Structure formats: C-alpha cells, structure tokens
Amino acid sequence: MAATGTPIGLDAAAALTAVEAALWASDMPKAMRLSEDAVRVGANHPTFLGLAGLARMQAGDNHNALPLLERARQQMPKHVDLLYALGECLTRL
C-alpha cells in the first residue's frame, strides 16, 4: 500500500473512470470484471466492492459476495441498488 492508502500499482481514479464508462455503455460484465480486478489488488471503493460482489453472486459464489457487499454498505448505507443486492445475496445463502 502506498502512503495514501491506495494499493500500489492501482490508479484508482483511472480504474473508477473505466468502470463508470463501462456502466454508461451498459457493459455490466466489463464493469464487474474491472471491479474484481481493482478489489483483487486492494481497492476499497464502494463501487468496486459492490460490482465485485455482484460478479461473485452471478457466479453463484454468494458466501464470498456477502463480505464485499457488506463492506460497500458500510460506506454507502442508503444506496438502494446496493441494499437490494445485499438482500438478494442474503436470501441465496
């Protein structure tokens, strides 16, 4: 980790811009893939966490999706889509 808390080797702003561009282009698979990559190297932004959680849910890995969604919810406790995803994940467990 760099002194700023950003994982070494991750340009968080560029990664977030790429995820947002994928979302605007309705390319959810790409947004989830980029988010998983960011989380894998230690990113803690709620957008990355939420989309990585959705990717894990889509793969049927609900047990590993739950902690990601919970971490995202800690940062954005009233985000409706995130709350829905968290509820959906909990019903699948």
ZIFENDA-V654834 format. One record per residue. N is the residue number from 1. RES is the residue in one letter. PHI is phi in whole degrees, -180 to 180 (NA if undefined). Layout:
# ZIFENDA-V654834
<<N	RES	PHI> <N	RES	PHI>>
This chain:
# ZIFENDA-V654834
<<1	M	NA> <2	A	-76> <3	A	-59> <4	T	-81> <5	G	90> <6	T	-87> <7	P	-58> <8	I	-62> <9	G	89> <10	L	-116> <11	D	-92> <12	A	-59> <13	A	-64> <14	A	-67> <15	A	-65> <16	L	-65> <17	T	-61> <18	A	-66> <19	V	-65> <20	E	-62> <21	A	-63> <22	A	-64> <23	L	-65> <24	W	-63> <25	A	-87> <26	S	59> <27	D	-104> <28	M	-61> <29	P	-58> <30	K	-67> <31	A	-61> <32	M	-68> <33	R	-63> <34	L	-63> <35	S	-68> <36	E	-61> <37	D	-61> <38	A	-65> <39	V	-65> <40	R	-59> <41	V	-98> <42	G	106> <43	A	-66> <44	N	-126> <45	H	-73> <46	P	-61> <47	T	-65> <48	F	-62> <49	L	-63> <50	G	-64> <51	L	-70> <52	A	-66> <53	G	-63> <54	L	-62> <55	A	-63> <56	R	-67> <57	M	-61> <58	Q	-61> <59	A	-83> <60	G	84> <61	D	-99> <62	N	-67> <63	H	-65> <64	N	-87> <65	A	-73> <66	L	-56> <67	P	-63> <68	L	-66> <69	L	-65> <70	E	-67> <71	R	-64> <72	A	-65> <73	R	-65> <74	Q	-60> <75	Q	-88> <76	M	-135> <77	P	-68> <78	K	-115> <79	H	-75> <80	V	-60> <81	D	-63> <82	L	-66> <83	L	-62> <84	Y	-63> <85	A	-62> <86	L	-64> <87	G	-62> <88	E	-62> <89	C	-63> <90	L	-63> <91	T	-70> <92	R	-84> <93	L	-80>>
